[in-house]
Amino acid sequence: MAKVFTIPVLPDAQKSKRERKSDSRYVEGQRLLVQAMRYLAHSDPRKNRPAISLLSDHFRNNFRMSDRPLPQQ
């Protein structure tokens, strides 16, 4: 049986303090997913349920509930 060795590495304090930058593609992607789900829900909710579920699952897995666009400066 193989042995696994781990080498502990201390986190770099300078890395975690970097400033967040706004990415318009990220916000646009969220908006586009929501619009797609709305369109599918309005056109035929029963028939499009699997597609809405797929988009909803993608949205929940790729975007955290705490994600918000950065305030405009």
PyMOL Python script that loads the backbone (N, CA, C, O; Angstrom):
from pymol import cmd

cmd.read_pdbstr("""\
ATOM      1  N   MET A   1       0.850  -1.176   0.000  1.00  0.00           N
ATOM      2  CA  MET A   1       0.000   0.000   0.000  1.00  0.00           C
ATOM      3  C   MET A   1       0.896   1.241   0.000  1.00  0.00           C
ATOM      4  O   MET A   1       1.901   1.285   0.710  1.00  0.00           O
ATOM      5  N   ALA A   2       0.539   2.220  -0.776  1.00  0.00           N
ATOM      6  CA  ALA A   2       1.343   3.429  -0.889  1.00  0.00           C
ATOM      7  C   ALA A   2       1.099   4.351   0.295  1.00  0.00           C
ATOM      8  O   ALA A   2       0.006   4.393   0.860  1.00  0.00           O
ATOM      9  N   LYS A   3       2.130   5.079   0.651  1.00  0.00           N
ATOM     10  CA  LYS A   3       2.003   6.074   1.715  1.00  0.00           C
ATOM     11  C   LYS A   3       1.875   7.449   1.079  1.00  0.00           C
ATOM     12  O   LYS A   3       2.498   7.743   0.059  1.00  0.00           O
ATOM     13  N   VAL A   4       1.067   8.268   1.695  1.00  0.00           N
ATOM     14  CA  VAL A   4       0.867   9.619   1.188  1.00  0.00           C
ATOM     15  C   VAL A   4       1.511  10.579   2.165  1.00  0.00           C
ATOM     16  O   VAL A   4       1.211  10.571   3.359  1.00  0.00           O
ATOM     17  N   PHE A   5       2.391  11.399   1.646  1.00  0.00           N
ATOM     18  CA  PHE A   5       3.047  12.411   2.466  1.00  0.00           C
ATOM     19  C   PHE A   5       2.473  13.768   2.120  1.00  0.00           C
ATOM     20  O   PHE A   5       2.314  14.103   0.946  1.00  0.00           O
ATOM     21  N   THR A   6       2.164  14.542   3.131  1.00  0.00           N
ATOM     22  CA  THR A   6       1.701  15.907   2.909  1.00  0.00           C
ATOM     23  C   THR A   6       2.722  16.864   3.484  1.00  0.00           C
ATOM     24  O   THR A   6       3.273  16.651   4.564  1.00  0.00           O
ATOM     25  N   ILE A   7       2.955  17.911   2.741  1.00  0.00           N
ATOM     26  CA  ILE A   7       3.878  18.941   3.203  1.00  0.00           C
ATOM     27  C   ILE A   7       3.032  20.176   3.500  1.00  0.00           C
ATOM     28  O   ILE A   7       2.513  20.803   2.577  1.00  0.00           O
ATOM     29  N   PRO A   8       2.889  20.529   4.769  1.00  0.00           N
ATOM     30  CA  PRO A   8       2.061  21.693   5.096  1.00  0.00           C
ATOM     31  C   PRO A   8       2.694  22.984   4.578  1.00  0.00           C
ATOM     32  O   PRO A   8       3.901  23.196   4.689  1.00  0.00           O
ATOM     33  N   VAL A   9       1.860  23.820   4.024  1.00  0.00           N
ATOM     34  CA  VAL A   9       2.305  25.111   3.505  1.00  0.00           C
ATOM     35  C   VAL A   9       1.503  26.188   4.204  1.00  0.00           C
ATOM     36  O   VAL A   9       0.273  26.141   4.228  1.00  0.00           O
ATOM     37  N   LEU A  10       2.190  27.143   4.765  1.00  0.00           N
ATOM     38  CA  LEU A  10       1.505  28.249   5.421  1.00  0.00           C
ATOM     39  C   LEU A  10       0.885  29.163   4.366  1.00  0.00           C
ATOM     40  O   LEU A  10       1.515  29.445   3.347  1.00  0.00           O
ATOM     41  N   PRO A  11      -0.334  29.622   4.598  1.00  0.00           N
ATOM     42  CA  PRO A  11      -0.963  30.521   3.628  1.00  0.00           C
ATOM     43  C   PRO A  11      -0.232  31.855   3.575  1.00  0.00           C
ATOM     44  O   PRO A  11       0.254  32.357   4.589  1.00  0.00           O
ATOM     45  N   ASP A  12      -0.165  32.410   2.392  1.00  0.00           N
ATOM     46  CA  ASP A  12       0.487  33.693   2.198  1.00  0.00           C
ATOM     47  C   ASP A  12      -0.513  34.801   2.524  1.00  0.00           C
ATOM     48  O   ASP A  12      -1.541  34.914   1.857  1.00  0.00           O
ATOM     49  N   ALA A  13      -0.234  35.603   3.519  1.00  0.00           N
ATOM     50  CA  ALA A  13      -1.152  36.656   3.952  1.00  0.00           C
ATOM     51  C   ALA A  13      -1.334  37.723   2.882  1.00  0.00           C
ATOM     52  O   ALA A  13      -2.386  38.360   2.829  1.00  0.00           O
ATOM     53  N   GLN A  14      -0.355  37.930   2.045  1.00  0.00           N
ATOM     54  CA  GLN A  14      -0.450  38.960   1.006  1.00  0.00           C
ATOM     55  C   GLN A  14      -1.424  38.559  -0.098  1.00  0.00           C
ATOM     56  O   GLN A  14      -2.074  39.427  -0.681  1.00  0.00           O
ATOM     57  N   LYS A  15      -1.541  37.283  -0.394  1.00  0.00           N
ATOM     58  CA  LYS A  15      -2.419  36.822  -1.466  1.00  0.00           C
ATOM     59  C   LYS A  15      -3.887  37.072  -1.157  1.00  0.00           C
ATOM     60  O   LYS A  15      -4.639  37.487  -2.039  1.00  0.00           O
ATOM     61  N   SER A  16      -4.307  36.827   0.077  1.00  0.00           N
ATOM     62  CA  SER A  16      -5.720  36.921   0.411  1.00  0.00           C
ATOM     63  C   SER A  16      -6.216  38.365   0.515  1.00  0.00           C
ATOM     64  O   SER A  16      -7.426  38.582   0.571  1.00  0.00           O
ATOM     65  N   LYS A  17      -5.347  39.330   0.541  1.00  0.00           N
ATOM     66  CA  LYS A  17      -5.756  40.725   0.714  1.00  0.00           C
ATOM     67  C   LYS A  17      -5.869  41.483  -0.607  1.00  0.00           C
ATOM     68  O   LYS A  17      -5.976  42.709  -0.609  1.00  0.00           O
ATOM     69  N   ARG A  18      -5.847  40.764  -1.729  1.00  0.00           N
ATOM     70  CA  ARG A  18      -5.919  41.471  -3.006  1.00  0.00           C
ATOM     71  C   ARG A  18      -7.293  42.094  -3.215  1.00  0.00           C
ATOM     72  O   ARG A  18      -8.296  41.611  -2.689  1.00  0.00           O
ATOM     73  N   GLU A  19      -7.322  43.140  -3.969  1.00  0.00           N
ATOM     74  CA  GLU A  19      -8.547  43.884  -4.193  1.00  0.00           C
ATOM     75  C   GLU A  19      -9.395  43.194  -5.253  1.00  0.00           C
ATOM     76  O   GLU A  19      -8.882  42.738  -6.275  1.00  0.00           O
ATOM     77  N   ARG A  20     -10.703  43.122  -4.999  1.00  0.00           N
ATOM     78  CA  ARG A  20     -11.608  42.524  -5.976  1.00  0.00           C
ATOM     79  C   ARG A  20     -11.786  43.451  -7.157  1.00  0.00           C
ATOM     80  O   ARG A  20     -11.822  44.673  -7.012  1.00  0.00           O
ATOM     81  N   LYS A  21     -11.896  42.852  -8.329  1.00  0.00           N
ATOM     82  CA  LYS A  21     -12.118  43.625  -9.544  1.00  0.00           C
ATOM     83  C   LYS A  21     -13.442  43.193 -10.164  1.00  0.00           C
ATOM     84  O   LYS A  21     -13.788  42.011 -10.166  1.00  0.00           O
ATOM     85  N   SER A  22     -14.158  44.148 -10.678  1.00  0.00           N
ATOM     86  CA  SER A  22     -15.429  43.860 -11.312  1.00  0.00           C
ATOM     87  C   SER A  22     -15.199  43.211 -12.674  1.00  0.00           C
ATOM     88  O   SER A  22     -14.315  43.626 -13.423  1.00  0.00           O
ATOM     89  N   ASP A  23     -15.988  42.201 -12.989  1.00  0.00           N
ATOM     90  CA  ASP A  23     -15.902  41.545 -14.286  1.00  0.00           C
ATOM     91  C   ASP A  23     -17.293  41.576 -14.902  1.00  0.00           C
ATOM     92  O   ASP A  23     -18.200  40.884 -14.441  1.00  0.00           O
ATOM     93  N   SER A  24     -17.454  42.373 -15.934  1.00  0.00           N
ATOM     94  CA  SER A  24     -18.772  42.547 -16.539  1.00  0.00           C
ATOM     95  C   SER A  24     -19.278  41.247 -17.152  1.00  0.00           C
ATOM     96  O   SER A  24     -20.490  41.052 -17.242  1.00  0.00           O
ATOM     97  N   ARG A  25     -18.384  40.346 -17.578  1.00  0.00           N
ATOM     98  CA  ARG A  25     -18.815  39.067 -18.158  1.00  0.00           C
ATOM     99  C   ARG A  25     -19.509  38.212 -17.106  1.00  0.00           C
ATOM    100  O   ARG A  25     -20.461  37.496 -17.420  1.00  0.00           O
ATOM    101  N   TYR A  26     -19.045  38.280 -15.869  1.00  0.00           N
ATOM    102  CA  TYR A  26     -19.615  37.496 -14.771  1.00  0.00           C
ATOM    103  C   TYR A  26     -21.055  37.935 -14.507  1.00  0.00           C
ATOM    104  O   TYR A  26     -21.960  37.105 -14.415  1.00  0.00           O
ATOM    105  N   VAL A  27     -21.251  39.230 -14.387  1.00  0.00           N
ATOM    106  CA  VAL A  27     -22.586  39.777 -14.122  1.00  0.00           C
ATOM    107  C   VAL A  27     -23.493  39.516 -15.316  1.00  0.00           C
ATOM    108  O   VAL A  27     -24.665  39.181 -15.141  1.00  0.00           O
ATOM    109  N   GLU A  28     -22.969  39.663 -16.519  1.00  0.00           N
ATOM    110  CA  GLU A  28     -23.752  39.418 -17.732  1.00  0.00           C
ATOM    111  C   GLU A  28     -24.161  37.944 -17.815  1.00  0.00           C
ATOM    112  O   GLU A  28     -25.271  37.636 -18.250  1.00  0.00           O
ATOM    113  N   GLY A  29     -23.285  37.040 -17.405  1.00  0.00           N
ATOM    114  CA  GLY A  29     -23.600  35.619 -17.410  1.00  0.00           C
ATOM    115  C   GLY A  29     -24.736  35.291 -16.457  1.00  0.00           C
ATOM    116  O   GLY A  29     -25.619  34.502 -16.791  1.00  0.00           O
ATOM    117  N   GLN A  30     -24.720  35.888 -15.277  1.00  0.00           N
ATOM    118  CA  GLN A  30     -25.813  35.680 -14.325  1.00  0.00           C
ATOM    119  C   GLN A  30     -27.130  36.194 -14.897  1.00  0.00           C
ATOM    120  O   GLN A  30     -28.159  35.525 -14.813  1.00  0.00           O
ATOM    121  N   ARG A  31     -27.084  37.377 -15.472  1.00  0.00           N
ATOM    122  CA  ARG A  31     -28.294  37.984 -16.035  1.00  0.00           C
ATOM    123  C   ARG A  31     -28.852  37.136 -17.176  1.00  0.00           C
ATOM    124  O   ARG A  31     -30.064  36.953 -17.285  1.00  0.00           O
ATOM    125  N   LEU A  32     -27.969  36.626 -18.018  1.00  0.00           N
ATOM    126  CA  LEU A  32     -28.385  35.811 -19.152  1.00  0.00           C
ATOM    127  C   LEU A  32     -29.041  34.506 -18.703  1.00  0.00           C
ATOM    128  O   LEU A  32     -30.038  34.081 -19.286  1.00  0.00           O
ATOM    129  N   LEU A  33     -28.489  33.873 -17.673  1.00  0.00           N
ATOM    130  CA  LEU A  33     -29.092  32.640 -17.156  1.00  0.00           C
ATOM    131  C   LEU A  33     -30.490  32.897 -16.589  1.00  0.00           C
ATOM    132  O   LEU A  33     -31.408  32.107 -16.810  1.00  0.00           O
ATOM    133  N   VAL A  34     -30.645  33.982 -15.874  1.00  0.00           N
ATOM    134  CA  VAL A  34     -31.954  34.312 -15.293  1.00  0.00           C
ATOM    135  C   VAL A  34     -32.963  34.605 -16.393  1.00  0.00           C
ATOM    136  O   VAL A  34     -34.114  34.176 -16.307  1.00  0.00           O
ATOM    137  N   GLN A  35     -32.546  35.329 -17.427  1.00  0.00           N
ATOM    138  CA  GLN A  35     -33.452  35.614 -18.538  1.00  0.00           C
ATOM    139  C   GLN A  35     -33.868  34.332 -19.258  1.00  0.00           C
ATOM    140  O   GLN A  35     -35.024  34.189 -19.656  1.00  0.00           O
ATOM    141  N   ALA A  36     -32.930  33.406 -19.425  1.00  0.00           N
ATOM    142  CA  ALA A  36     -33.241  32.143 -20.089  1.00  0.00           C
ATOM    143  C   ALA A  36     -34.255  31.341 -19.275  1.00  0.00           C
ATOM    144  O   ALA A  36     -35.183  30.758 -19.836  1.00  0.00           O
ATOM    145  N   MET A  37     -34.078  31.313 -17.953  1.00  0.00           N
ATOM    146  CA  MET A  37     -35.029  30.582 -17.105  1.00  0.00           C
ATOM    147  C   MET A  37     -36.413  31.230 -17.156  1.00  0.00           C
ATOM    148  O   MET A  37     -37.423  30.527 -17.190  1.00  0.00           O
ATOM    149  N   ARG A  38     -36.467  32.552 -17.162  1.00  0.00           N
ATOM    150  CA  ARG A  38     -37.752  33.255 -17.243  1.00  0.00           C
ATOM    151  C   ARG A  38     -38.449  32.949 -18.561  1.00  0.00           C
ATOM    152  O   ARG A  38     -39.649  32.675 -18.588  1.00  0.00           O
ATOM    153  N   TYR A  39     -37.690  32.997 -19.652  1.00  0.00           N
ATOM    154  CA  TYR A  39     -38.266  32.733 -20.970  1.00  0.00           C
ATOM    155  C   TYR A  39     -38.851  31.324 -21.027  1.00  0.00           C
ATOM    156  O   TYR A  39     -39.974  31.128 -21.492  1.00  0.00           O
ATOM    157  N   LEU A  40     -38.081  30.347 -20.552  1.00  0.00           N
ATOM    158  CA  LEU A  40     -38.549  28.961 -20.568  1.00  0.00           C
ATOM    159  C   LEU A  40     -39.777  28.779 -19.687  1.00  0.00           C
ATOM    160  O   LEU A  40     -40.686  28.025 -20.033  1.00  0.00           O
ATOM    161  N   ALA A  41     -39.807  29.465 -18.549  1.00  0.00           N
ATOM    162  CA  ALA A  41     -40.939  29.343 -17.633  1.00  0.00           C
ATOM    163  C   ALA A  41     -42.204  29.963 -18.213  1.00  0.00           C
ATOM    164  O   ALA A  41     -43.304  29.469 -17.964  1.00  0.00           O
ATOM    165  N   HIS A  42     -42.063  31.038 -18.985  1.00  0.00           N
ATOM    166  CA  HIS A  42     -43.235  31.696 -19.559  1.00  0.00           C
ATOM    167  C   HIS A  42     -43.748  30.987 -20.802  1.00  0.00           C
ATOM    168  O   HIS A  42     -44.955  30.958 -21.042  1.00  0.00           O
ATOM    169  N   SER A  43     -42.846  30.414 -21.598  1.00  0.00           N
ATOM    170  CA  SER A  43     -43.280  29.814 -22.856  1.00  0.00           C
ATOM    171  C   SER A  43     -44.059  28.515 -22.632  1.00  0.00           C
ATOM    172  O   SER A  43     -45.163  28.364 -23.155  1.00  0.00           O
ATOM    173  N   ASP A  44     -43.507  27.586 -21.870  1.00  0.00           N
ATOM    174  CA  ASP A  44     -44.209  26.333 -21.565  1.00  0.00           C
ATOM    175  C   ASP A  44     -43.563  25.701 -20.334  1.00  0.00           C
ATOM    176  O   ASP A  44     -42.648  24.888 -20.464  1.00  0.00           O
ATOM    177  N   PRO A  45     -44.031  26.069 -19.147  1.00  0.00           N
ATOM    178  CA  PRO A  45     -43.360  25.625 -17.920  1.00  0.00           C
ATOM    179  C   PRO A  45     -43.305  24.108 -17.751  1.00  0.00           C
ATOM    180  O   PRO A  45     -42.294  23.572 -17.296  1.00  0.00           O
ATOM    181  N   ARG A  46     -44.369  23.424 -18.108  1.00  0.00           N
ATOM    182  CA  ARG A  46     -44.400  21.971 -17.900  1.00  0.00           C
ATOM    183  C   ARG A  46     -43.422  21.257 -18.848  1.00  0.00           C
ATOM    184  O   ARG A  46     -42.686  20.361 -18.433  1.00  0.00           O
ATOM    185  N   LYS A  47     -43.424  21.658 -20.097  1.00  0.00           N
ATOM    186  CA  LYS A  47     -42.558  21.015 -21.095  1.00  0.00           C
ATOM    187  C   LYS A  47     -41.083  21.374 -20.885  1.00  0.00           C
ATOM    188  O   LYS A  47     -40.199  20.561 -21.155  1.00  0.00           O
ATOM    189  N   ASN A  48     -40.824  22.581 -20.409  1.00  0.00           N
ATOM    190  CA  ASN A  48     -39.449  23.055 -20.251  1.00  0.00           C
ATOM    191  C   ASN A  48     -38.885  22.839 -18.843  1.00  0.00           C
ATOM    192  O   ASN A  48     -37.813  23.350 -18.519  1.00  0.00           O
ATOM    193  N   ARG A  49     -39.593  22.098 -18.022  1.00  0.00           N
ATOM    194  CA  ARG A  49     -39.136  21.884 -16.646  1.00  0.00           C
ATOM    195  C   ARG A  49     -37.728  21.284 -16.565  1.00  0.00           C
ATOM    196  O   ARG A  49     -36.932  21.748 -15.749  1.00  0.00           O
ATOM    197  N   PRO A  50     -37.384  20.264 -17.381  1.00  0.00           N
ATOM    198  CA  PRO A  50     -36.010  19.726 -17.305  1.00  0.00           C
ATOM    199  C   PRO A  50     -34.940  20.767 -17.665  1.00  0.00           C
ATOM    200  O   PRO A  50     -33.874  20.804 -17.050  1.00  0.00           O
ATOM    201  N   ALA A  51     -35.231  21.604 -18.656  1.00  0.00           N
ATOM    202  CA  ALA A  51     -34.266  22.637 -19.051  1.00  0.00           C
ATOM    203  C   ALA A  51     -34.110  23.682 -17.955  1.00  0.00           C
ATOM    204  O   ALA A  51     -32.997  24.123 -17.665  1.00  0.00           O
ATOM    205  N   ILE A  52     -35.221  24.078 -17.347  1.00  0.00           N
ATOM    206  CA  ILE A  52     -35.170  25.050 -16.253  1.00  0.00           C
ATOM    207  C   ILE A  52     -34.396  24.473 -15.077  1.00  0.00           C
ATOM    208  O   ILE A  52     -33.606  25.168 -14.438  1.00  0.00           O
ATOM    209  N   SER A  53     -34.629  23.201 -14.800  1.00  0.00           N
ATOM    210  CA  SER A  53     -33.919  22.537 -13.710  1.00  0.00           C
ATOM    211  C   SER A  53     -32.416  22.494 -13.978  1.00  0.00           C
ATOM    212  O   SER A  53     -31.611  22.721 -13.074  1.00  0.00           O
ATOM    213  N   LEU A  54     -32.043  22.204 -15.222  1.00  0.00           N
ATOM    214  CA  LEU A  54     -30.627  22.171 -15.586  1.00  0.00           C
ATOM    215  C   LEU A  54     -29.980  23.542 -15.419  1.00  0.00           C
ATOM    216  O   LEU A  54     -28.895  23.651 -14.848  1.00  0.00           O
ATOM    217  N   LEU A  55     -30.633  24.582 -15.910  1.00  0.00           N
ATOM    218  CA  LEU A  55     -30.087  25.937 -15.771  1.00  0.00           C
ATOM    219  C   LEU A  55     -30.024  26.360 -14.305  1.00  0.00           C
ATOM    220  O   LEU A  55     -29.058  26.990 -13.874  1.00  0.00           O
ATOM    221  N   SER A  56     -31.052  26.012 -13.549  1.00  0.00           N
ATOM    222  CA  SER A  56     -31.082  26.364 -12.136  1.00  0.00           C
ATOM    223  C   SER A  56     -29.947  25.669 -11.383  1.00  0.00           C
ATOM    224  O   SER A  56     -29.296  26.279 -10.535  1.00  0.00           O
ATOM    225  N   ASP A  57     -29.714  24.408 -11.690  1.00  0.00           N
ATOM    226  CA  ASP A  57     -28.630  23.663 -11.048  1.00  0.00           C
ATOM    227  C   ASP A  57     -27.279  24.279 -11.408  1.00  0.00           C
ATOM    228  O   ASP A  57     -26.404  24.410 -10.553  1.00  0.00           O
ATOM    229  N   HIS A  58     -27.115  24.655 -12.671  1.00  0.00           N
ATOM    230  CA  HIS A  58     -25.874  25.296 -13.105  1.00  0.00           C
ATOM    231  C   HIS A  58     -25.677  26.621 -12.368  1.00  0.00           C
ATOM    232  O   HIS A  58     -24.574  26.934 -11.921  1.00  0.00           O
ATOM    233  N   PHE A  59     -26.751  27.389 -12.249  1.00  0.00           N
ATOM    234  CA  PHE A  59     -26.688  28.681 -11.576  1.00  0.00           C
ATOM    235  C   PHE A  59     -26.292  28.508 -10.118  1.00  0.00           C
ATOM    236  O   PHE A  59     -25.449  29.250  -9.613  1.00  0.00           O
ATOM    237  N   ARG A  60     -26.893  27.532  -9.435  1.00  0.00           N
ATOM    238  CA  ARG A  60     -26.598  27.313  -8.011  1.00  0.00           C
ATOM    239  C   ARG A  60     -25.188  26.788  -7.799  1.00  0.00           C
ATOM    240  O   ARG A  60     -24.569  27.103  -6.782  1.00  0.00           O
ATOM    241  N   ASN A  61     -24.666  26.003  -8.720  1.00  0.00           N
ATOM    242  CA  ASN A  61     -23.332  25.433  -8.536  1.00  0.00           C
ATOM    243  C   ASN A  61     -22.213  26.395  -8.906  1.00  0.00           C
ATOM    244  O   ASN A  61     -21.120  26.302  -8.348  1.00  0.00           O
ATOM    245  N   ASN A  62     -22.455  27.309  -9.824  1.00  0.00           N
ATOM    246  CA  ASN A  62     -21.389  28.188 -10.280  1.00  0.00           C
ATOM    247  C   ASN A  62     -21.402  29.568  -9.639  1.00  0.00           C
ATOM    248  O   ASN A  62     -20.404  30.285  -9.714  1.00  0.00           O
ATOM    249  N   PHE A  63     -22.488  29.949  -9.022  1.00  0.00           N
ATOM    250  CA  PHE A  63     -22.570  31.255  -8.384  1.00  0.00           C
ATOM    251  C   PHE A  63     -23.021  31.073  -6.947  1.00  0.00           C
ATOM    252  O   PHE A  63     -24.017  30.400  -6.681  1.00  0.00           O
ATOM    253  N   ARG A  64     -22.289  31.671  -6.027  1.00  0.00           N
ATOM    254  CA  ARG A  64     -22.672  31.590  -4.614  1.00  0.00           C
ATOM    255  C   ARG A  64     -23.786  32.595  -4.328  1.00  0.00           C
ATOM    256  O   ARG A  64     -23.930  33.604  -5.018  1.00  0.00           O
ATOM    257  N   MET A  65     -24.561  32.296  -3.300  1.00  0.00           N
ATOM    258  CA  MET A  65     -25.640  33.214  -2.932  1.00  0.00           C
ATOM    259  C   MET A  65     -25.081  34.558  -2.470  1.00  0.00           C
ATOM    260  O   MET A  65     -25.771  35.575  -2.554  1.00  0.00           O
ATOM    261  N   SER A  66     -23.849  34.574  -1.988  1.00  0.00           N
ATOM    262  CA  SER A  66     -23.260  35.818  -1.495  1.00  0.00           C
ATOM    263  C   SER A  66     -22.655  36.655  -2.619  1.00  0.00           C
ATOM    264  O   SER A  66     -22.227  37.784  -2.382  1.00  0.00           O
ATOM    265  N   ASP A  67     -22.614  36.113  -3.850  1.00  0.00           N
ATOM    266  CA  ASP A  67     -22.034  36.871  -4.962  1.00  0.00           C
ATOM    267  C   ASP A  67     -22.922  38.051  -5.313  1.00  0.00           C
ATOM    268  O   ASP A  67     -24.130  37.911  -5.508  1.00  0.00           O
ATOM    269  N   ARG A  68     -22.308  39.193  -5.385  1.00  0.00           N
ATOM    270  CA  ARG A  68     -23.012  40.398  -5.801  1.00  0.00           C
ATOM    271  C   ARG A  68     -22.076  41.207  -6.682  1.00  0.00           C
ATOM    272  O   ARG A  68     -20.857  41.136  -6.523  1.00  0.00           O
ATOM    273  N   PRO A  69     -22.630  41.971  -7.607  1.00  0.00           N
ATOM    274  CA  PRO A  69     -21.762  42.855  -8.390  1.00  0.00           C
ATOM    275  C   PRO A  69     -21.092  43.877  -7.456  1.00  0.00           C
ATOM    276  O   PRO A  69     -21.668  44.286  -6.448  1.00  0.00           O
ATOM    277  N   LEU A  70     -19.906  44.264  -7.804  1.00  0.00           N
ATOM    278  CA  LEU A  70     -19.231  45.284  -7.016  1.00  0.00           C
ATOM    279  C   LEU A  70     -19.956  46.612  -7.175  1.00  0.00           C
ATOM    280  O   LEU A  70     -20.502  46.883  -8.244  1.00  0.00           O
ATOM    281  N   PRO A  71     -19.977  47.444  -6.146  1.00  0.00           N
ATOM    282  CA  PRO A  71     -20.640  48.749  -6.267  1.00  0.00           C
ATOM    283  C   PRO A  71     -19.935  49.609  -7.309  1.00  0.00           C
ATOM    284  O   PRO A  71     -18.709  49.601  -7.423  1.00  0.00           O
ATOM    285  N   GLN A  72     -20.732  50.341  -8.056  1.00  0.00           N
ATOM    286  CA  GLN A  72     -20.179  51.245  -9.074  1.00  0.00           C
ATOM    287  C   GLN A  72     -19.427  52.376  -8.409  1.00  0.00           C
ATOM    288  O   GLN A  72     -19.885  52.939  -7.414  1.00  0.00           O
ATOM    289  N   GLN A  73     -18.279  52.707  -8.954  1.00  0.00           N
ATOM    290  CA  GLN A  73     -17.480  53.786  -8.365  1.00  0.00           C
ATOM    291  C   GLN A  73     -17.540  55.030  -9.209  1.00  0.00           C
ATOM    292  O   GLN A  73     -16.926  56.040  -8.865  1.00  0.00           O
TER     293      GLN A  73
END
""", "prot")
cmd.dss("prot")
cmd.show_as("cartoon", "prot")
cmd.util.cbc("prot")
cmd.orient("prot")
